[in-house]
Amino acid sequence: MFNNSFNHVCFMCLILFSYNSHPHYKLILASNRDEFYERPTKQLHKWADKNILAGQDKMNNGTWLGLTADWKLAAITNYRDLSNIKDNAPSRGLLVSNFLENNDSPTNYLNKISTSASDYNGYNLLVGDKNGMYYFSNIENKIEKIKPGVHGLSNRFLNTPWPKVENGKKEFERIIGLGKEIPIDEIFKLLSDTTQAPDEELPDTGVGIEWERVLAPIFIKTEAYGTRASSIILIDDNDQITLIEKSYLKINSGEFKTKTVRFNL
């Protein structure tokens, strides 16, 4: 079922976010990181000698989602396409950490990395600061400013209507509209949804129907691969930032560890 090429196609498989569309929050973001269980990972922490708060991929020292105390944020998903894999491509996780630790604005950074976009395997990158959020895919190689609204990103393009993206956006929008306070438990419940889409609604990304079924739910569970962590980021109108990471400790055991960090800009 697994092959070496598949190692290149997974990394943060779903991001749902509301940007400047909630009456009390500038940003509400929920995400699942899907990865092989054997890949070594360090949970959410303040990186040594760096202004970065994130988990860490210990294989290449990058990350899939992170932010800084001055409201720089970045997240990445891989673009799933087994027909165009580069075995020696640079680590995409470093695109996230490099943005967080330098002084470039989002647009300056994306313009810089666009010159080497073809060196990498396919990816989708979200970067932002207090002045705006932007999306860049090295497949399309263009920069898009994020408009106010609810958005979803999996392993295609921003708002590609895969079942997990469409269903996730719909339920996410319902949850964050329940009241002034964001119901964290309800968002984590959404991120743990294992509902399977019908075969006729699944995309064809070159991995075969068996893998398309495995990857279709919001929350993924197999013996070797699945959702490793769920994260929520809230930035309210008073610039208070809340980051919550729920890390799953053992394969299919249901055991997890939650870490919450709150600070003001």
N, C-alpha and C positions, 0 to 999 in steps of 0.2 A: 504493500500500500504506500509506503514511504520511499522516496528516492532522494538522491543528493540534491537534485535541482530544486526540490520543494523547500529546502533550507533557505532559499533565496526569496521566497514569496510571502513570508509572513512576518509581521512585526506591527503591533498596534492595529488591530483589524476593524475597529469601529470607533468613531468619534462623533458624538452628537453635541451640538452647542447652540445656544441662543446668544446672539450678539446684538447689543443695544436694542433689544426688542421687548424687554421686561421692565415694568414700571419701577422696580427697585434694584435691579441688578444689571450692571454693564455686560457681564459675561457669566453664563452658566454653562459649564462644559462637563460632559460625562464620557468616559472612554473605557474600552477594554483593550488590554494588551494580550494578544494571542501569540504563543511561542512554544517551541519544544521545551518540555519540562527539564530536560538535561542541560539546557543552556544556562550557564551560571549568571546569576542576577543578584544585585544588591538592592535592597528595598529603599523606599523613599528616605532621603537623608540630605543634609547640607554637605555639599562636596567640599573637601579640604582645600583651603586656599582659593576658593572660587565662590562667586556670588550666585550659586546654582542650587536650587532645591529640586531634586528629581530622584527617581530610581536610576539604576545604572546597569548597563549590559557589560558584565565583567570580561566578556570575550574581546570586545573592541573598545570598551570604555566610553561609548556614546550612550544616548538615552532615547527613549521613545516619546517622552513628554516631560517638560520641565518649565520652570519659571524662576524669576529673580525677584528680589525685594523691591525693585523699581519698575515692576509691571512689564517685564519682557517675558513673552511666552512663546513656546514652540512645541509642535507635535508633528509626528510623521506616521504615515502608513505606507506600506509597500504597494506598488501597482502589480497586480497578479497577472503574469503572462509568462508561461514556461517556454514560449517559443523564442524568447529573446533574452537569454540569461548570460551574463558575463561572469565567469568563475572567479576572476581576480579583481572584481570591481571594488572600489573603496567602500567602507562602511557607511551606510546611510544614517545611522544613529549619530554620527559625528556632525552631521549637518544641523542637528538640533543643539547639541552642546556648544558647537562653535558660534552659533548665533547668540546664545545666552551669555557667553563669556566675552564677546567683543562689544565694541561701542557703535557698530553700524546700526542705522535705522533699518526697519524691515525692508523697505524698497532697495536701499543701497546693498544690503546683504543679498537679496534675491537676484539683483542685477549681477553681482559678483559671481554667484554660484551658477548662474545661467550659462556662463562661458564654458563651464566644464560639465554641463548637465549630461552629456552623452557618455561620460566616463562611468556613470553609476547605473546600476540596475534601476528599474522603474520605481518611482516614489511620488508621493504627494506630501507637500510640506505646508504646514500652517505656521506663520510667524506673526507676532504682533507686539505692540506696546500701547501706551496710553493714548497714542494718536491714531491708531488704526490697526486692523488685522488684514492679512494678505494670504492668498493661496497660490502655490506654485507647483506644477507638475512637470517633471523633466520629460514626460512623454509629449505633452503639448508645448512645453518650453515657453510658457507665457505667464505673466504675473496678473493676478486678479484681485482687486480690492474686495474684501468681504462686505456685503451689504447687510444692513440690519435685518434680522429675521432668525428663523430656526434652520439650521443646516445639518447635513449628515455626510460623513466621509468614511468609506470603507476602502476596499482595495481596487477601486476604479478611479473615477474622477469625483470632484465635489458634487454632491447631490445626484449622482448616478442612481436611478431608481431600483436598486436591488431590493429584494424583500426586507432584509434586515435593516436597511437604511430607511425605507419608506415607513415600515411599521414602527421602527425605533423613533423616528422624527414625530410621528403622530402621537405616540404614547408619551414621549418626552414633553411635547408641547402641552398635552393635557395635564401632566404632573406639575409642571412649573406654573401652570395657570390656576392652581388650586387655592392660592392665597399669597399673602405677603411673605410668609416664611417658606422657604424651599424644603419640601419633605424629602430629606436625604435618603431615608429608608426606602421610599418609593422609587427613587432613582436607582438605588442599588438593586432593588427587585427587578426593575427593567433590565439592568445590565446582566442579571442572572437568568434571563429568559432563554430557555432551550427550545422554543417552538421551532418546528421544522417546516420550511416552505415546501409547497408541492413541486415536484420535479419540473413541471412545465413553466414554473416561474424562476427557475434557477438560471444564473448566467452560465455561459460557456467560456471559461478562461483558460482552457487547455489542460486542466488538471484531471479531467475525467469525471464522470457523473458521481462516482463514489466519494471523491474528495469534495465535489461541489455540495453534496449533501452534508458532509462533515462540517464544512465551513459556512453553511447557510445560517445557522442560528446566531443570535446575538452573543450567547454564551456557549463556548465550545468545550466539549469533553471527549477525549479519546485516551487510550492507554499511554500514548507518548507525547501528545500535543494537545494544547487547549488554552483556555483563558488563564493567564498567570496572575493578572492583577486588574482591578477595576478602580478607576480614579474619578474624583469629582473636584472641579475647581469653581469657586464662586468669587466674583468680585462685585461688591455692592456699590451703591451710589456714594457711600462714604469712604470708598477706597479701602475697605477692609477685605483682605484676601483670605479665603479658606481653601485649603487643599487637603483632601482626604484620600488616602490610598488603602484599598482592601487587597491584601496579598494572600493568595491561596497557597497554603503551606505544603500540602501533601496531595498527590495525584488522586483526584476523585473522592477525597475523604470528607470534603465539606469544611475542613479546618482552615481558618484564615486568621490573619493578623491585621488590625486596622491602626493606621497612624493618621493623626489630624494635626495640621499646622495652621495657625492663624496669625496674621500680622497686618499692620497698616502700612500703606505706602509712605 
